[in-house]
């Protein structure tokens, strides 16, 4: 199938956040829309934001989930809609992503081929444009830890290049995993690998799904001559608040079980938990500290899917 007939479906998930979602839709609609469908999945919002989006944007596919089944459930709902529309690629786009004025989708799509199933651009912090939020994703199979790696050698180049696409020619970085904040996924790969895991609800599902993609023989790349910005933790309210605290702690246990990690997981988790708990207490994030403890308990007990939050 040639470029002229390929269809990409952009999937944006909304949960009680009209402003970010509307801004994101407007940004997507400002780029070349030929062969691009926009799908918005309202993930059980109870503030009326989904209905407002449906009313104000007539040229999108609006899907209402019956309940908030988490990020994975919304991805699978959106992927089914994309397949029904005849799309070849799914562009997963968080509503807290900011696209630069010269953003180009086609170079990202062109990286997806018979060996590459998933591609992301570089992702910056929106409040610190000299700081990369994501360039490379690593998974430590012994501890179950996932990490975003950035390269200081890139920073100096990017400083001088900000305001236009960074001049890395067409270089790319190989990953163990990428966050699904801005990612192009081949729907052929999606159908081969299967549904995005829903048991995580939020956080770590991306690492698990990427693990399955790589296990199926596909590469996962960061394309370094494309970039976007991320309003970090916009939808969950910040990394120290209850929702990310709970699900990060709980889902570390789920992911470690999937990896079959060694006893190093336990010692690493104790260190991780202690430092994160102290950090929340120092910043007087008492609710976040409580959620961290609750997530740890529920993870140890093997709890999955939607937990105590939201």
N, C-alpha and C positions, 0 to 999 in steps of 0.2 A: 504493500500500500504506500502510495506516495504522499509527500507532504501536503499536496493540494487537497487530499481527501481525508487526511487524518483529523480526528476530532479529539479535543482535550476538554475534560470536564473539571472545572475549578470547584472544589468542595470547601465551603466555609461553614463552620459550626457555630451556632448562636446559643448562648445560655444566659438569659437575663442581662444582655449587654447590647442594647440597640445601637448606641453611639459608635462603638468600635466596629460592630458588624456593618453598619451602614457606611462608615468611612472605608472599610475594606472593600465592600462591593463597588463603591465609587472609584476606588483606585484600579480595581480589576477592569472595570468598564472603560477606563481611560486608555488602556493599552489596546493593541490590535486585537479585535474580537473575532476575526474571521476564524471559523472552525473552533470557537470556544464557547462552551456552555457553562453557565454559573448555577451551581446547586447550593442552596442554603438549607441545612438541616437544623431545625429548631429543636434543641435537646431538652424538651420538657420545661421550657421557661414558664414561670408563673407571674411575670411582670408585664405581660402583654407585648413584649418586644417582638416576638415572632409575628404576631398579627400586624404590627406596625410595619415590619419589613415587607410582608406580603402586600400590604396596601400601597407602599411607597415605591416598590420596585416591581414593575410589571413584566420585565423581560428576563426573569430568573425562574428556575425550578425551585419551588418552595415545598419542603417536606417537613411535616410535623411528627416528631417521635411521640409515642403515647406517654412515655415517661423518660426521665433522665437515666439512661442506662450506661452513662459514662462515655468517654471519648471513643473507645473501641466500637461500641454499639452504633454511635453516630457515623463513624467511618464506614461501617458495613452497610448501613442504610444508604449513605451517599454513594458508595461504590455500586450497589445494586441499581440505584437510579441512573448512574453514569453508564452502566452496561446496557440498561434498557434504552438509553438515548443513543446507543451505538458508539460510545466513546472508545478511543484507543488508549488514552492516558488519563490518570486521575491526578490533578494538581491539588494536593492537600495544603490548605493555606489557613493558618491561624488568623482570627480576626484582629489580633494585636500585632500583626506584621505590617511594616511600612515599606511600600515599594518605591524605589527611587524613580525619578522622572524618566530616566533612560533605561528602565528595566526592560529586558527582552526575554520572552518566554521560550522562543524557538531554540536558542542555543542550549538550554537545559533539556528540552525534549530530544534534541539531536544526540545527546549523550546516552539516551536510553536505547539499547540495542539488544542483540541476542545474548550478550554476556553481562550487560548492566541492567539491573531491574529497578534501581532507585537512585535518584539524583537530587542533591540540594545545592543551593548557592552558599557562599559565606554568609554568616549572620552576625550583624553587629548589635551591641547594646544601643538603644535609641538615645539614651541620655549621655553616653560617652562614645562619641563616634571614632575614637582611637582604640576602642576596646572591642575585640572580637568575642562574641558570645559563643559562636560555634564555628569550628573549621574541621575538626576531626573527632570522631566518636570512638572511644576504646571500651572494651569489655574485659575486665580481669576475671578469668574463669575460675581462679582460685578463691577469690574473695566475693565474687558476684558484683563488684563495684563497676559502675559505668561512669565515664568522665568525658567532658568536653576538653579537647586539647587545642591550644592555640600556639602559634609560633611567633616568637619575638622577631624573627627574621622577616616575617610578613608585615609586622606592624610598621616598621620604618618605611617600607615601600608604600603601604596603604595610606600612611599619613600624607605623603606627597601626592597621592592619586585620588584622595577623597573628592567627591563631586563629579566623578565620572567612573566608569567601570575600571577596576584595578587592572593594570597592565600585566597580567600573567599569561598572555597569549591564550592557549586553550588548555592549560595545565589543570590537573585534577588531583584530589587526595583520595586514597582508599580508606574505607571506614569499616569498623566492626558494626557500627550502628549510626543512625542519624536521628535527631528529633524530627517529628513530623510537623514542624512549624511552617515549613515551606519546602515541599518535596514533590517531585514528579515520579509517579509510580506507574509502570506498565500494567494495564489491566489484564494482559495475558499472564503476567507474573502473579498478579493478585488471584486469578482463577486457578493457577497452578499451585501456589503456596497455600491458598485457603483464606478464610476470614481473619481479619485482624482480631487478636485476642481481646475478649470482653471481660475476662475475670479480673483484670487489673483495675478497671473503672477509670483510673487516672494515674499517669506516671508508670514508667517501666514497660508499658505495652509496646512502645516503639522499639525498645531494645529487644524484647522477645520476638516481635515480628521480623525485625532485621536479622536476628539469629536464624529464623526459619528461611528467610530469603537467601542468606548466604549458604545455608545447609542445602538448599535446592540448586546451588551452583551459580548464583548470580552475584555480581559485584555491586557494591554500594559506594557511590562517589560524591565528593564535594567538588563542584565546578568553581574554581577560584577566580575566574574572570567575571563572575556574576555575584551580586550581593544584595541583601535586604537588611532592614533594621527590625529589631524585636522589642516591643514594649514588654519587658520581662515580667512574668507573673501578673499580667493585667487582669486576667479573668479570675484568678484565684486569690488576688489581693496581696500578694507578696510571699516570699518563700518562708517567712517565719510564722505565718498565720495558720489556722487549724487545718484547712483543706490540704495544702501541700505537705504540712508536717505529718498528718495522719497517713496519707497514701504513700508518701515516700518511705516512711518507716515500715508500714505494713507490707508494701509490695517488694521491698528488698528480700523478704522471706520467700515470697512466691517465686521471684526470679531466681533466687539461689537454688530453690528446689528444682526448677526447670533445668538449670545448669548442672546440677549434681555436684555442687561445690564441696570443697574439702572442709576440714575443721577450721581452716583459716578464716572462713566466713564468720564464725562466732566471735573470735578475738577481734576481727576487724569491725564487726557490728557493734561490739561493746565500746570500742574506741569512738566509732562514728556517733553512736547514740549519746555518749557522755559529752562529747564536744558540742553537739547540736543542742542538747538539753541546756547546757551551761550558757550557750550563746543566746538562747531564747530567754532564759532567766535574767541574764545581764541586761537585755533589752526590754525587760518587763513584759515580754510576750507570754503571759501566763496561760492564756487559752491555747497558744501554739505549743507550749511545753506540755500541757495536758494531752493535747492531741497526739504529740510525739509518743508519749507513754502509751496511750490507747492503741495507736497504730502498731507499736511494738508487741503489745499483748495479743492483739488480733492476728498479727502476722505469725507469731509463735503458735497460735491456736489453729492456723490454717484457714482463716476467714478470707473469702474472696468476693468479687463483684462489689456492689455498692455497700459501703460501710457506714460508719456513724456520721459521716459528713457527705454532702452538705445537708 
